[in-house]
Structures are given as C-alpha cells and as structure tokens.
Amino acid sequence: MTTREPGVDADTTSSAAPTWSLDDALTEIASSPRGEHIGAFFDFDGTLIHGYSVYAFAQDRIVRRQVGAVEAVRAARVGVEYALGRVGYDRLIGLAADAWRGRPTKELEALGERLFREVLADRVYPEARALVAAHRARGHTVTITTSATYYQVAPIARALGIDHIVCQELEAVDGVLTGEVKLPTLWGPGKTLAARRFAFDHSLDFDASFFYADGDEDLALMSEIGRPRPTNPGKRLAAEAIARGWPILRFASRGTPGWPVVARNVGGFLVAAPVTTTAAAAAGAWQRSRRHASNVATTLLPDIVLGLNAVRIDTAGEANLDGLHDGPAVVVARQRSRIDAFVVAKLLRRDCRLVVDRALAQDPVLGTIGRLFDVEFAPGVDEPDAERLRHYRALLERGASIVFLVGPIDRPDEAPALRSGPLRLAAGAAVPIVPLVVRDSDRLVTRRPPVVRPGTIHVEIGEPITTDNADLESARAAVASALV
C-alpha cells in the first residue's frame, strides 16, 4: 500500500489507494487553500448518514397505513428489478414521486423535519460532521449533492450548517406535488452535470474541489473533480479507487455493531451496577460514612463501565484538576454523548455530584444507574432555581464538587449556551469554576441502537476560573471560550 503526506493530491496512476483515517482527511483540509472558490461536495445517503433515508420515509408510511396492497406489490417488484439491474434509477425515483402525488410540499417538509428528529439525526456520521466543520472553517463552499429529495436532505443540511443543496427535484404545482420527477435525474452523469453547473454558477475551482461519496454511481463525478474522496465506497468504487490511488475513507461509528461489541455492552452494564452497589455499601458500612460509600461508587463504577467496553480516555490539562483535592469546585463539562457522565466521573474520582439533564432519567440503563448513585436529574441543567441552588451550595459546603454536564447531545457540534446558574453558584460559594470538554465521545456512542463502541475519548480540562457576583459576565466569557 502506498502512503503519502495528507494534503498531497493522489497520483491517479498509482496501483494502490491509501486508506485514510479521519485525522488524515482533516489534515488535508486544514492545509488546503482558504476561500469560497474551493468546493466541498458531499453525497448524502451512505456518506453523511448511515443507510438510506428513503427507508425511513417508506417505513413511516407503512406504520401509518398509507400504503395499499397494489402499491406495496408494485414497489417490491420495482425494487427487485432495480437490484437485478433490469430497471434504472429513473424508474425507482419515479415510483417514490408517484407515492407522494397530491401531497402539499409543506406537509412533506414537516415530515422530513419529524423523521430527522426521530430517526435520521442518530444516523449522521460524527466523522462526516467533522469533515463538514473543517471545510466550513476554511471558508469552503459546502454542498450536499445527491439523488435524494429536498425533503430528505434539508433538515440535516440545516443541522450541519450546510447552505447549499443540489438534489433531485420533484414537480409541484401551487405547492402540491404532481407525482412527476423533474429531469434530468441526479444519478451518475446527471449528478456530474448538476455539480458542474453549480460549480460554474458559484465560480468554484472544480479542479481544486473535493467530493465525498460512497455509491458506485458516483464514479462519474469522482473521475472529473480535482480531489475525489471515496467514503464508505461500494465494491466498484472501491476497486476504482485502488486502481487510481484515490484515498479511501471508511466510517465505523454508525450502523449495527458486531456481536463482540454488543456482548461488551451487555456485560459491562449488567456487571457495573451490582458490583459497584455491593462494594460501595460494604465500604460505607465499614467506615460508617455515606460519603465514603459514594466515593467508592464514583471511583469504581466508571472504571467498570468504561473498562469492560474498552473505552480509553486521553486527557489534556489533567493538572488543572489537582485543586479539587484541596477543596470543592464547580465543574462545567461540555458533553457529546450519554456516556460522558462516566468519563467525567472517572477523571474526578471522588467527592463530586453530577448534574445531568432530566431527560436522561428515562434511559433504562443510565437512568437506573444514576438514581442508584445520587446523580442529580435536573430540568435546565445550568439554570437551577433558588431551591436547587441552595441544595448545591450545601453540597459544596460539605466538600463535594458540583459537575454540570451541558450541551445538547443530539447536536454535539453545537456549543452550549452557557447560563448563569453555575457562575452564580461558584461566586456565592467562593469556589473556582473548572471548564471541561469531552471532545469526541459521539463517535463511539449511538442512541439507536444504544451502543458504546471501543475507542478513545479525548478530554480537555481548562484552567480554574475565579469569579464574584460583580464579574459574572467576564467569567461567563472565559468559561464559554474554554468550552468551544
């Protein structure tokens, strides 16, 4: 296998293609020219998200009993014929368009938003999020170029901050779909033509632009653009990438995990609670101290859960936690997934009380474990009412650090809008604020299916920040900057 420095164009006459890591791809983007004249084209299904979005729409129709027997038989027949190569993509998209005949476009837009929240948001590859964010940071023109429809793509484009969509258009009259497809279809050469037209209209340097895609049908556009980047490629595209020396990206953070991962998850969570409960109860009884029991639980539980699931933690700035051994603090931790409470607890080890979003109390595993080990489930984590502030203040006075886990785990790239609760608590108790960021746990953790994959989570711990009630805004700015 040939290797080369990230950021250097592949030799298309090479006999082997390098398999790139995400870090390789991000290094290449970081070293690429800045500016809107560089395009970053992303396919949708299989590239930005795991699987095919059309299945979510079809499943929703079936569940809601909107599919008749005749339509179901016809769809099955066309699907088989398409898989066997007897009919083209035009026939397949035509069938989908016909199913939406007579429906208002506004209704389909609302359906797309709902299915994104309920299904598709969990299928977005964190690696793809990182690529999009890296291109946006360089000022590149980021575009989703896909044979999927606007209704499938638009919610995810908004979530990722992508302003441009080149997609399959459906005909509508007076805001109602006619059941007809606008030609040409964006498949194979049609997608290449559409991308070329977009590049011309936006004055893009096509020879310096990127294209990320998985489908064999994307070979046509891959062959013309300057930086082809096969991503989770199919067999034919992968073979062509190897022949031409195009770097291949593969994402493993989404999709159905193998049995070893499932076994680790089941074993880890089944073992953790009873072992930790027994050990903590025994230690507390021996020392006649509830606080000692809590410290044993806080130390042992994350070690078991993370250890059995083969999750490692790489920490930067760990020395900034040293002060917590001498006295309590308010820790504001930016989270990205449901396992981050274990990550933070493993770093703090003792004398801490975690405050997490009340919605996690409904999680059958994390909610149960949290209730067993005195996790605080709160509405509006960092916006406690007066009663909760008094409660947290009492815990600080007894020597326990309060840890606020903030940030929307369903939108991990969105920086939390830090509120004043932790700042007022720290100022009133005269304790420092320690900012902490869990960087990439969302690459290992999914909600549907609920899985923790093996891997490394990176954590950054900022320097302690002191404040008083007269200087809350300066402290807020400092903490918010550390949480980026």
Steps between C-alpha positions, in 0.01 A plus 500: 500500500638839407510775757542874467469814700140613559411797282698383197289406200492131413687375197220367283737251339580335835424132536376526858282739697587614851237442763472825687402562857277793590809680630666461158198655332479786751872569454450522126211744539695713748785534249276572200446853363251721679203657328158453345655405165578153643201267489429214740230278350344234724276216394221433749387139556793284611736797523354758736265247659507126551254317276228639277263776606229386260446194720405723793239671284368169367486345846307800630241457226466130579461561875233761429324261260538731202616221267239292321545141383537593132766760573688261730515228232608748232770647726633153583514403131680819396742465792595147393535601136719794597723278715536261203586788267187459286370853563687825556495759776245705303242228557580480870476875570189515285333245723585704810374822342173335402445391861507868604262613227245753626681577827580864586871581499463658845373167632807320361730762651340444841530123453870536420559705815319245715684200356829683547428548870365149552728292277758664276680725750640187665631375167722799422863392503700703754795464263295669227406777744869557562578515127222750438611714794861494375398615151282775644792616716706544180221706343426236235168480319344187652223334300291185531480349151259209496231307320286524814225762520496832681261360760752233599806725497402849621472430877846343514648780288369751754630295792849486347504864392506415128352783294485336156305197379509352151237225510235318306210733430136394489238686302248705697213723390359756743687337787367148427712213364388368162673162528741586220880524519689796356758389246783428480523276802805550722651158446837422350562743212198707610665570836826590327319747276320657797825532698674656201216750458509588870877548486465733200218702659702547822840555334654192662838359407378153406853363467579599862165388644412191706233234452406251772271215395439129545299383200631319194287738293713790632800383301416742219530807723796351688683471168456867414548691824845599626496325839291182489455354848312166496323471836362161612523400131314218331692219331536656158593845634748345744662300223528811284645695794767234545583506131526879491660556840212703643509508882215302657313603813293255702280592796412243766315713755148424380309192396439166665799396714650152506421248772826565692397863550148404607639243742734758653211742544268250661772360724632841596172652607363182660813454708559866590192578709490194732878485553525872571194502725631209705849646533373848587256368760769291664749787505241741638403260776863434590581872527150593619503772238257561213758732344757221497249268336427765237873544429545125453209498257628805309842337467395144421196544275665689209803270517278197447271652234778656293747218558271216393389701196866566402460878515824686568540864602774729373516808723656842441534737797446238770714709739216753505300253711763491773332779694188286546694287748537803725145625480180491293438677169227548244584298190326589173543210257400513136357161410440331165346166591324302771818340624669830587381489861716188547794671330480805728448287811808293412711815482369655823497169691355622831301768684289606202130520418397489134212712368355374169195568290178358641425327168779250572304375799275321249790301359451141623872450571643842575191614689510195726872533567465873560229455761707238678801728528351838585518665159296822494243495218402861441285694252720765343830364630685831525198709594409377850224668700561650843423174682746301293767767541465474877527120472814520286649763732450264796678221311793733426521595868525130585796466261338357186570652160194565282533389137262645240491298178382745234448491127236334278610141440273480195695792348855432622667763279283778642677690777287524816336833577650533846258645754577671825409222747849346539659845508272629775553179696879529479499870584267454798703210642837663420625194310668484155337391176678227304401470129522153348432387144431143384608522139387199297303248702217523245720299262478204737144532631166471321143517627336287231618234551624587851862396462841594640783406265864451603732793443663808647322808633698824519438739789635851553499655850537877519663708767286587805316832471410709805215749509271702720151634452636829366691332216272225377507608135880480481488154657226394260711608203805315632307178564315518167834547320646195675200286403534563124 
